[in-house]
Amino acid sequence: MMKAILSTSLIIVIFLTNVQAQIQVKSKIIDKESQKAIPFANISVAETTKGTISNKEGDFQLYIPMVGLNTRVLISSLGYQSISIHPKKIGNKIELIPVSYDISEVKVSASKLMSDPKKILKECMKAAPNFKPDQPYINKGFLRQTSLLDKKYMKLIEAALFTYATPEEPKIKVHILEKRNTFDNREIDAKNLYFFKQWKEVRYKKAQKNSKNYNPSKEELLQLVRDTDEERNSIANLRRLKTAHQAKIGDMWHDLKKIYKSNFHQIKLDTILDLDGERMYKLKILPTPKELKESSDIRLGHILISTKDFALYELKIGDFKNPKVKSRLYMSYYCILKYKKYQGKLYPTYYKSFGRDFAGFTSNMGDLNNKKRKSPHLIKEFLFTEIIDQADQVSKMLPQKWNDKLYEPSEYHPEFWENYTILLETKDEAKLRTDLEAEVSLKEQYQHAADSIRINQIN
């Protein structure tokens, strides 16, 4: 009997907490025809606000309340038929059937589909305020932030957190609940960091002069790195999450209005796809012929907009190195935003940004001829797993003291993570993490030995 239970393909692990019993559901989502993994599929629990997404290899995990006979897990992905399944019937793999539409074959609400991509985007911009939540809510989530250089992790932080938004307040607040896997193996250029700190306060030449004479103690350097991280690599400002609710967001790079008006790219209607039974316009963002010929960077991306009500479900946009134009240095930037609809409003489910790690730069950022210059990438991935909008629950969760300081030291509590939904690592990401752990451990051992030698010499 025990063998039969252990050999079943179902992967469910039960955890008892002081709040309620929960189960962990793990599986891989694949295309039924090609048997290839489906990344970023949506997984949710019916009649709740709990959910997650699959990683790049199609794998996911989700903690849900103890199941009953009517509990259903809903699985959907762009371009596939959605399915509903009881947790106990989930196996090692979940197959989705692909489905697509030809524009000429589809009728929506007995009217013709729009064919002008600029008009579709304009309607999306007009509709955006209608999808803004009209009551305060908390969105629980998980963050993985990495600094990447030469295909190696130089820094890693993971955090459990939540965001808090209200209809009245323009800023989305962030509160960190717990952190883990905090490793830092970056090469820090103290003089370069100090130069940028000085440059905000004094003229360029004076900042250069001051930075050349900068020789900090270990404590001073650590504080400078933390200050730079909190200022330049912070998670405190998440205004991009409001993209689905307002067309213009201050001076933010690539809000919907800037995408609509920009002359640096063109927008084309690509196809119509199915997402959880709802048809979506897929608009492609492409470089203009002029930019493709002349510019060192080109803009690429796509937008998913509902054919029914013009709700924004997904945006991916970025500036990438143009392979047809030679340039001394270029670093790509891009972001991905995904939303889901709950009670007629749009809530973020996933946000990824890819840019520069300003604290990890070595040598002056403007010194393009320095071959030793290193420019690591900073990658932030937010997975949002549960919406809480009941007033009493929101009130209980709001902290007396908010904490959005990702880089401040904190205690680690492993039991916290035993039933917390995270974005699963891919095999490559797990390898990058273990390599970073090993390098940091080795460096700490060497440093400890070196410090002991120095102490012995002094004595």
Salt bridges, closest charged atoms under 4 A:
ASP59 OD1 - LYS28 NZ 3.24
GLU123 OE2 - LYS126 NZ 3.52
GLU158 OE2 - ARG144 NE 2.76
GLU158 OE1 - ARG180 NE 2.71
GLU178 OE2 - HIS413 ND1 3.10
ASP184 OD2 - LYS155 NZ 3.30
ASP184 OD2 - ARG186 NH2 2.93
GLU187 OE2 - LYS374 NZ 3.01
ASP229 OD2 - ARG186 NH2 2.72
GLU231 OE2 - LYS200 NZ 2.73
ASP251 OD1 - ARG239 NH2 3.03
ASP255 OD2 - LYS258 NZ 3.33
ASP309 OD2 - LYS341 NZ 2.46
GLU314 OE2 - HIS302 NE2 2.75
GLU314 OE1 - LYS338 NZ 2.61
ASP319 OD1 - HIS254 NE2 3.68
ASP319 OD1 - ARG299 NE 2.82
ASP357 OD2 - ARG186 NH1 3.17
GLU386 OE1 - LYS50 NZ 3.15
GLU386 OE1 - LYS140 NZ 3.95
GLU411 OE1 - HIS413 NE2 3.39
GLU425 OE2 - ARG433 NE 2.68
ASP435 OD2 - LYS431 NZ 2.85
GLU437 OE2 - ARG433 NH1 3.02
GLU439 OE2 - LYS152 NZ 3.00
ASP451 OD1 - ARG454 NH1 2.51
